[in-house]
Amino acid sequence: MKAKELCKIISQEAIAKDIYSMWIASAKIASKAIPGQFISLYCNDKSRLLPRPISICEIDAKKGAIRLVYRIAGAGTAEFAKLVAGDEIEALGPLGNGFPIDVAKGKKVLIMGGGIGVPPMLEVAKQLDADKTIICGYRDETFLFKEFSSLARLWIATEDGSLGIKGNVLDAVTEYATDGFNLSADIIFACGPTPMLKAIKAYALANDIKCYISTEEKMACGIGACLACVCQSKEIDHHSNVNNKRICKDGPVFLATEVEL
């Protein structure tokens, strides 16, 4: 069950160009959150009415804290980037459906993240009790490299080729397989931009791999009321009575075969 609370900033730092890591104290949210969920952060500048959805990167239930890693994308996130330890911010969460960690227990899993879809995969990797391989794709600068590399085998792809394979996450799969590495899997967990997820879905279908994807979309309310963040689905949604799914409420994580990309 989601909770709304005024949270204190524990720490914040820039970890790459326009990428910030923020730890906030939120005992209620941290006690309920699962990998793949997100929270809505409210601006202190009340002229910005809508909250900003940010995926949960790490969960520390014992300390009652969550970590958010986000990119400055506009005025709201630029405001968040100015916050320092001791400041307060209003948050609502946890929101949405996360990854079904239990279905992958003991199996071979590919964890794939691209761009700002990389951060939510960190808690997935931490909690997943499986034979896991992580593939992260970046435009240029990498982040969370040390955290991921401490958890499992990590492969990197960058668009400019500055680190790892030049290309995207599927290019990395192809390249490393050519080099003799077995990147087969029973399940794929992925988060990233729509073109990446579309390609991963096609790869999973072609190789008979069960695939769960976390979709990205601009949101308004964040709780499923406004229908601003819908995606096409194979089944009729009982809320809207059309072939749509609300990413904030029914997702952001879906079985890849449930949705059209």
C-alpha positions in Angstrom: 0.0 0.0 0.0 1.3 3.4 -1.0 2.1 6.1 1.5 2.6 9.9 1.3 5.1 11.4 3.6 7.5 14.3 4.0 11.0 12.8 3.6 14.4 14.0 4.7 17.3 14.0 2.2 20.1 11.8 3.6 22.6 12.5 0.9 22.9 13.6 -2.7 25.7 13.6 -5.3 26.2 13.9 -9.0 27.5 10.5 -10.3 27.7 11.4 -14.1 26.7 14.4 -16.3 23.2 15.4 -15.3 22.8 12.1 -13.3 22.2 12.4 -9.6 22.0 9.8 -6.8 19.8 10.7 -3.8 19.1 8.8 -0.6 16.0 9.8 1.2 14.7 8.7 4.6 11.3 7.0 4.0 10.5 4.2 6.5 7.0 3.7 5.2 8.0 3.5 1.5 11.1 1.4 2.1 9.2 -1.2 4.2 6.8 -1.9 1.3 8.8 -1.3 -1.9 9.9 -4.1 -4.3 12.3 -3.9 -7.2 10.9 -2.2 -10.2 8.5 0.1 -8.4 8.8 3.9 -8.5 7.8 6.9 -6.3 6.4 10.3 -7.1 8.3 13.3 -5.9 6.6 16.6 -5.4 8.4 19.9 -6.1 8.7 22.4 -3.3 8.0 25.0 -5.9 4.2 24.8 -5.9 3.9 26.3 -9.3 4.8 22.8 -10.5 1.7 20.9 -9.7 2.4 17.5 -11.0 4.8 15.1 -9.2 7.8 13.6 -11.0 7.9 9.8 -11.2 11.4 8.4 -10.4 12.2 4.7 -10.3 13.6 3.2 -7.1 17.3 2.2 -7.4 18.0 0.7 -4.0 15.9 -0.2 -1.0 17.3 -0.3 2.6 14.3 -1.4 4.6 16.4 -1.8 7.8 17.5 1.8 7.7 14.2 3.0 6.3 15.8 4.6 3.2 15.5 4.4 -0.5 17.9 5.5 -3.2 16.9 7.3 -6.3 19.2 7.8 -9.4 17.7 10.2 -11.9 18.5 12.4 -14.8 17.8 16.1 -15.0 15.2 16.3 -17.6 13.4 19.5 -16.8 12.6 22.2 -14.2 11.3 19.7 -11.7 14.3 17.4 -11.6 16.6 20.4 -11.8 15.0 21.5 -8.6 15.6 18.1 -7.0 19.3 18.3 -8.0 19.7 21.3 -5.8 18.6 19.6 -2.6 21.2 18.8 0.1 21.3 16.6 3.2 18.7 17.8 5.7 16.3 19.2 3.2 12.8 17.8 3.0 10.7 16.6 0.0 7.2 15.1 -0.3 7.0 11.6 -1.8 4.2 9.2 -2.6 5.0 5.5 -3.0 5.8 2.8 -3.6 3.8 2.9 -6.9 3.2 0.5 -9.7 4.0 -3.2 -10.0 7.6 -4.4 -9.8 9.5 -7.3 -11.2 8.4 -10.8 -10.1 11.6 -11.8 -8.5 10.4 -15.1 -7.2 9.7 -16.6 -10.6 13.3 -16.4 -11.5 14.7 -18.1 -8.4 17.4 -20.6 -9.3 17.1 -19.9 -13.1 19.5 -18.2 -15.6 18.5 -14.6 -15.9 19.7 -11.7 -18.1 19.2 -8.4 -16.4 19.3 -5.6 -19.0 19.2 -1.9 -18.4 19.6 1.0 -20.9 20.1 4.7 -20.1 18.1 5.9 -17.2 16.5 2.4 -17.2 19.8 1.2 -15.6 19.1 2.3 -12.0 16.0 0.2 -11.2 17.8 -2.9 -12.3 20.3 -2.5 -9.4 17.8 -3.6 -6.7 16.6 -6.4 -9.1 20.2 -7.7 -9.2 20.6 -7.4 -5.4 17.5 -9.4 -4.6 17.6 -11.9 -7.3 18.6 -15.4 -6.2 19.6 -16.8 -9.6 22.4 -17.4 -12.0 22.4 -13.8 -13.3 24.2 -11.8 -15.9 23.9 -8.1 -16.1 24.1 -6.0 -19.3 24.0 -2.2 -19.1 23.8 0.1 -22.0 24.8 3.8 -21.9 25.0 6.7 -24.3 28.5 7.7 -23.1 29.2 8.2 -19.4 28.6 5.1 -17.2 27.3 5.1 -13.7 26.5 2.4 -11.0 29.4 0.4 -12.6 30.9 -0.6 -9.3 27.6 -1.6 -7.7 26.6 -3.9 -10.6 30.0 -5.4 -10.9 30.0 -6.5 -7.3 26.7 -8.5 -7.8 27.2 -10.6 -10.9 28.9 -10.8 -14.3 28.6 -7.4 -15.9 28.8 -6.5 -19.6 28.8 -2.9 -20.8 27.7 -1.3 -24.1 28.2 2.3 -24.9 26.9 4.2 -28.0 30.3 5.8 -28.6 32.4 2.7 -27.8 34.2 4.4 -24.9 33.7 1.4 -22.7 32.7 -2.2 -23.5 31.0 -3.0 -26.7 30.1 -0.2 -29.1 26.4 -0.3 -29.6 23.4 -1.3 -27.4 22.6 -4.1 -25.0 21.7 -6.6 -27.8 24.8 -5.8 -29.6 26.6 -6.8 -26.4 24.7 -10.1 -26.4 25.7 -10.8 -30.0 29.3 -9.7 -29.6 30.0 -11.7 -26.4 28.3 -14.8 -27.8 30.7 -14.5 -30.8 33.6 -14.4 -28.4 32.4 -17.7 -26.9 30.4 -16.5 -23.8 27.1 -18.2 -23.2 24.5 -15.5 -22.6 21.5 -17.8 -22.9 18.8 -17.4 -20.3 15.5 -18.7 -19.0 14.2 -15.2 -18.2 15.0 -11.6 -19.1 14.3 -8.6 -16.9 14.8 -5.3 -18.7 14.2 -1.6 -18.4 15.0 1.2 -20.8 13.7 3.2 -23.7 11.0 1.8 -26.0 13.2 1.0 -29.0 15.4 -1.1 -26.7 12.5 -2.9 -25.1 11.0 -3.6 -28.5 14.2 -5.2 -29.7 14.6 -7.2 -26.5 11.0 -8.5 -26.8 11.7 -9.6 -30.3 14.9 -11.3 -29.2 13.1 -13.1 -26.4 10.3 -14.3 -28.6 12.8 -15.6 -31.2 14.7 -17.5 -28.5 11.7 -18.7 -26.5 12.7 -16.7 -23.4 10.2 -15.4 -20.9 10.7 -11.7 -20.7 9.5 -9.0 -18.3 10.0 -5.3 -19.3 9.7 -2.1 -17.4 8.3 0.6 -19.7 9.1 4.3 -19.7 6.4 6.9 -20.3 5.5 10.4 -19.2 3.1 10.4 -16.3 0.7 12.9 -14.7 -1.1 11.5 -11.6 1.1 8.4 -11.1 -1.8 6.4 -9.6 -3.8 5.3 -12.6 -6.6 7.9 -12.5 -5.8 10.2 -15.4 -5.0 7.7 -18.2 -2.1 9.9 -19.4 0.4 7.0 -19.5 -1.3 4.2 -21.4 0.3 1.6 -23.7 -1.4 -0.8 -26.0 -2.2 -4.2 -24.6 -3.5 -7.5 -26.0 -6.3 -7.7 -23.3 -9.0 -5.2 -22.7 -8.4 -3.1 -19.6 -11.4 -3.2 -17.3 -10.8 0.4 -16.2 -10.9 2.0 -19.6 -12.7 -0.9 -21.5 -10.2 -0.6 -24.4 -7.0 -2.4 -25.3 -4.8 -0.2 -23.0 -2.8 -0.7 -19.9 -1.9 2.1 -17.5 1.9 2.1 -17.1 1.7 3.7 -13.6 -0.9 1.4 -12.2 -0.8 -1.8 -14.2 2.9 -1.5 -14.9 5.5 -0.2 -15.2 6.6 -3.9 -15.3 4.8 -6.2 -17.8 5.2 -9.6 -19.2 6.5 -8.6 -22.7 3.8 -10.5 -24.5 1.1 -8.5 -22.6 1.8 -5.2 -24.4 2.5 -3.8 -27.8 5.5 -1.7 -28.2 
